[in-house]
């Protein structure tokens, strides 16, 4: 039996309850050793074996802890990552990695100096729809790609009370929240673009942070369009791809988040699968024949992220989500802000 990774959660909000905690519980190679709850004891029900600590300093200075997960509000990512790395811990941090590129570079150098793992939780690389799109592109089902469009829309026509995500500066809001996922997915597929043009907006009455974005990333032969809005009651396709031979449309959102919210664990049978009604529609040409029909969606699996983390820590495997990649996403988010403020296209 291999080493068990003793893991500490820096908070027990939505991210800890829904994403990290269940993945750790489902993976026998990890143990939730301790959880930071400054005043409450909510984690006792699901993690009775875990120690509840009241300060981050206490959390990171426990000698038994191997890995610290920084799943706190964005503004705390940089200082807490820095403290944990300096304490000799391996670190996973929620997206967005940091608030600036300089902060990201400093943390990357610090992890290298202390020979510690540093990774960003880009779980939506394992969304079922993204994995399916990746397969379609890799197999050339559409011919040469000419346009790629990705939406991550919600319907929330009110300002949610009591959350840091609804207040703050330009680095709070849907761009740094959901935009971190969409930009990461596009960079995984295509690398960095030649240019980028972005428009941001606040659509909801009394809103303080951006709740809409429209980003156009130009590549040598095609454009990648990324959009998100909090005022989409009837969503269109999640993905729309067009090529010289055909098109692919995919509706619906990966079901894993809702399953996790409902208390399911990612080691259950048929995890990450979805009903046939949500399978994508393909219309293309293959070996001279017109092919039109549904494409079965590949199963999603957020637990793949932690399986890779374990392989890195115990077997020296290659890290799936490298901090340099997430640093590049922060740079692209900065370019989006610059493009919007200056009303111009940014050339990389």
C-alpha positions in Angstrom: 0.0 0.0 0.0 1.4 3.4 -1.0 1.8 6.5 1.1 -1.4 8.4 2.2 -1.2 12.1 1.5 -2.2 14.0 4.6 -4.1 17.0 3.3 -5.4 20.2 4.9 -8.2 22.4 3.7 -7.8 26.2 4.2 -11.5 26.8 4.3 -14.8 24.9 4.3 -17.0 27.0 2.1 -18.6 25.9 -1.1 -15.3 24.9 -2.7 -14.3 22.7 0.2 -17.7 21.1 0.7 -18.5 20.5 -3.0 -15.3 20.0 -4.9 -12.2 19.3 -2.9 -13.7 17.4 0.1 -15.6 14.8 -1.9 -12.7 14.2 -4.3 -10.4 13.6 -1.3 -13.0 11.4 0.4 -13.4 9.3 -2.8 -9.7 8.8 -3.2 -8.1 6.3 -0.6 -4.7 7.8 -1.2 -5.6 11.0 0.5 -6.7 11.7 4.1 -8.4 15.0 5.2 -6.1 15.6 8.1 -7.3 19.1 9.1 -9.7 21.8 8.1 -9.6 25.5 8.9 -12.9 26.8 10.4 -12.4 30.0 12.3 -15.6 29.9 14.3 -17.8 27.0 13.1 -17.6 23.2 13.2 -19.5 22.3 10.1 -17.0 19.8 8.8 -17.4 17.4 11.7 -20.4 15.7 10.0 -18.6 14.7 6.8 -15.0 14.5 8.1 -15.2 13.4 11.8 -11.6 12.2 11.6 -10.3 15.7 10.6 -8.9 18.1 13.1 -10.5 21.6 13.1 -8.1 24.4 13.5 -8.8 28.1 14.0 -5.9 29.8 12.2 -4.0 29.4 9.0 -0.7 29.5 10.9 -1.8 26.5 12.9 -2.9 24.7 9.8 0.4 25.0 7.9 2.7 24.3 10.8 1.4 20.9 11.5 4.3 18.6 10.7 2.1 15.7 9.6 0.4 17.7 6.8 1.9 17.1 3.4 -0.5 19.1 1.2 -2.4 22.3 1.7 -5.4 23.3 -0.4 -5.9 27.1 -0.7 -9.6 27.3 -1.4 -10.2 30.8 0.0 -11.4 34.0 -1.6 -9.2 35.2 -4.5 -7.4 38.0 -2.6 -5.9 35.4 -0.2 -4.5 33.0 -2.8 -1.1 34.7 -3.1 -0.3 35.4 0.6 -1.5 32.0 1.8 0.3 30.1 -1.0 3.4 31.9 -0.1 3.1 31.1 3.6 2.3 27.4 2.9 5.3 27.0 0.5 7.6 28.6 3.0 6.4 26.2 5.6 7.5 23.4 3.3 4.1 22.2 2.2 2.9 21.1 -1.3 0.2 23.4 -2.4 -3.0 23.3 -4.5 -4.7 26.6 -5.1 -8.2 27.4 -6.4 -8.5 29.3 -9.6 -7.8 32.1 -10.4 -4.2 31.3 -9.4 -3.4 34.8 -8.3 -4.5 38.4 -9.0 -1.4 39.4 -10.9 1.3 37.8 -13.1 4.1 39.0 -10.8 2.5 37.2 -7.9 2.2 34.0 -9.9 5.8 34.2 -11.0 7.0 34.7 -7.4 5.0 31.6 -6.2 6.4 29.5 -9.1 9.9 30.4 -8.2 9.2 29.8 -4.5 7.9 26.3 -5.2 11.0 25.5 -7.3 13.3 26.9 -4.5 11.7 24.6 -1.9 11.2 21.7 -4.3 7.4 21.6 -3.6 4.4 20.8 -5.8 2.3 23.8 -6.8 -0.8 23.4 -8.9 -4.0 25.2 -9.7 -7.4 23.5 -9.4 -8.5 23.7 -13.1 -11.1 20.9 -12.7 -13.0 21.8 -15.8 -10.4 20.3 -18.0 -12.2 17.1 -17.0 -15.7 18.3 -17.9 -17.5 15.8 -20.0 -18.3 18.3 -22.8 -14.8 19.6 -23.0 -13.3 16.1 -23.2 -15.7 15.3 -26.0 -14.8 18.5 -27.9 -11.1 17.7 -27.4 -11.7 14.3 -29.0 -13.6 15.7 -32.0 -10.8 18.2 -32.7 -8.0 15.7 -32.2 -9.7 13.3 -34.7 -10.3 16.0 -37.3 -14.0 15.3 -37.5 -14.8 18.9 -38.7 -11.9 19.3 -41.1 -10.0 22.6 -40.6 -11.5 24.5 -37.7 -12.7 28.0 -38.7 -14.6 29.1 -35.5 -14.8 27.9 -31.9 -17.4 29.3 -29.5 -17.7 28.5 -25.8 -20.4 29.8 -23.4 -20.7 29.5 -19.7 -24.0 31.2 -18.9 -26.2 31.4 -15.8 -29.5 33.0 -14.8 -29.1 34.9 -11.6 -31.0 38.2 -12.0 -30.4 39.3 -8.4 -27.3 40.3 -6.4 -26.5 37.4 -4.0 -26.1 38.7 -0.5 -23.2 37.9 1.8 -20.7 36.7 -0.9 -17.3 38.3 -1.7 -17.9 37.4 -5.4 -20.5 40.2 -5.7 -18.2 43.0 -4.4 -14.8 44.3 -5.0 -12.7 45.7 -7.9 -12.4 44.7 -11.5 -10.6 41.4 -10.6 -13.8 40.2 -8.9 -16.7 39.1 -11.0 -17.5 36.6 -13.8 -14.3 37.3 -15.8 -11.9 36.1 -13.1 -14.4 33.4 -11.9 -15.8 31.6 -14.9 -13.4 33.3 -17.4 -10.5 31.5 -15.7 -12.1 28.2 -16.7 -12.9 29.1 -20.3 -9.5 30.7 -21.0 -7.7 27.7 -19.5 -9.7 25.3 -21.8 -9.0 27.3 -24.9 -5.2 27.5 -24.1 -5.2 23.7 -23.5 -6.7 23.2 -27.0 -4.9 25.8 -29.0 -2.2 27.5 -27.1 -1.9 31.3 -26.8 -3.7 33.4 -29.4 -2.2 36.1 -31.7 -4.6 38.7 -30.4 -7.4 39.2 -28.0 -10.4 41.6 -27.8 -12.7 41.8 -24.8 -15.8 43.6 -23.7 -17.0 43.4 -20.1 -20.2 44.7 -18.6 -22.4 44.9 -15.5 -25.9 43.9 -16.6 -27.8 43.4 -13.3 -29.4 46.2 -11.5 -27.2 47.4 -8.6 -24.4 45.1 -9.6 -20.8 46.0 -8.5 -18.7 43.5 -10.5 -18.7 42.4 -14.1 -21.3 39.8 -14.8 -20.9 39.6 -18.6 -17.9 39.1 -20.9 -17.4 38.6 -24.6 -13.8 37.7 -25.6 -12.6 37.1 -29.1 -9.2 35.3 -29.4 -7.7 35.3 -32.9 -5.5 32.4 -34.0 -3.8 32.1 -37.4 -6.7 30.3 -39.1 -9.7 30.7 -36.8 -11.3 32.6 -34.0 -12.2 31.4 -30.5 -15.1 33.3 -29.0 -15.8 33.0 -25.2 -18.9 34.4 -23.6 -20.6 34.4 -20.2 -23.6 36.2 -18.8 -25.6 36.0 -15.6 -28.8 36.9 -17.5 -29.3 34.0 -19.8 -32.6 32.3 -18.8 -32.7 30.1 -21.9 -29.2 29.0 -22.8 -28.0 28.2 -26.3 -25.2 25.7 -27.0 -22.4 25.3 -24.5 -20.0 24.7 -27.4 -20.4 25.5 -31.1 -17.6 24.4 -33.5 -17.5 25.0 -37.2 -14.9 23.6 -39.7 -14.4 23.2 -43.4 -16.2 19.8 -43.3 -18.8 20.2 -40.6 -20.2 21.6 -37.4 -20.7 20.4 -33.8 -23.1 21.8 -31.2 -23.2 20.7 -27.5 -25.9 21.8 -25.1 -26.1 21.5 -21.3 -23.5 21.8 -18.5 -21.4 18.9 -17.1 -23.4 17.2 -14.3 -20.6 16.7 -11.8 -21.1 19.9 -9.8 -24.8 19.3 -9.3 -24.1 15.6 -8.3 -21.5 16.8 -5.8 -23.9 19.4 -4.4 -26.4 16.6 -3.9 -24.0 14.6 -1.8 -22.7 12.1 -4.4 -19.1 11.0 -4.5 -17.0 10.8 -7.7 -16.2 7.1 -7.2 -19.8 6.1 -7.9 -20.7 3.9 -10.9 -21.4 5.8 -14.2 -19.9 9.0 -12.7 -19.8 11.9 -15.1 -22.1 10.4 -17.7 -25.2 12.3 -18.9 -28.6 11.4 -20.6 -28.7 11.0 -24.3 -30.9 14.1 -24.6 -27.8 16.2 -23.9 -25.4 14.5 -26.4 -24.0 16.8 -29.0 -25.1 17.1 -32.6 -22.6 16.5 -35.4 -23.1 17.3 -39.1 -20.0 16.6 -41.1 -18.3 14.8 -44.0 -16.3 11.7 -43.5 -14.6 9.9 -46.4 -17.0 11.5 -48.8 -20.1 10.6 -46.9 -22.4 13.1 -45.0 -22.7 12.1 -41.4 -25.4 13.7 -39.2 -26.4 12.6 -35.7 -25.6 12.6 -32.0 -22.2 12.1 -30.5 -22.1 10.3 -27.2 -20.6 12.5 -24.5 -17.5 11.2 -22.9 -17.7 10.8 -19.1 -16.3 13.6 -17.0 -14.1 12.9 -14.0 -12.9 15.6 -11.6 -11.2 13.0 -9.6 -8.6 12.6 -12.4 -7.0 15.9 -11.1 -6.3 14.3 -7.7 -5.2 11.0 -9.2 -2.5 13.0 -11.1 -1.5 14.9 -7.9 -0.9 11.6 -6.1 1.1 10.2 -9.0 3.3 13.3 -9.0 3.9 13.2 -5.3 4.6 9.4 -5.1 5.8 8.3 -8.6 7.3 11.5 -10.1 4.7 11.7 -12.8 4.3 14.8 -15.0 2.0 17.4 -13.4 -1.3 17.8 -15.3 -2.0 21.4 -14.3 1.3 23.2 -14.3 1.4 26.6 -12.5 3.0 28.2 -15.6 -0.1 27.4 -17.6 -2.3 29.1 -15.0 0.1 32.1 -14.9 -0.5 32.4 -18.6 -4.3 32.5 -17.9 -3.8 35.4 -15.5 -1.9 37.2 -18.2 -4.8 36.7 -20.6 -7.2 37.9 -18.0 -5.1 41.1 -17.6 -5.2 41.5 -21.4 -9.0 41.2 -21.2 -9.1 44.1 -18.7 -6.7 46.2 -20.8 -8.7 45.5 -24.0 -11.9 46.5 -22.4 -10.6 49.6 -20.7 -8.7 50.9 -23.8 -11.4 49.7 -26.3 -8.9 48.0 -28.5 -7.4 44.7 -29.6 -4.4 43.5 -27.7 -1.7 41.8 -29.8 0.4 39.3 -27.9 
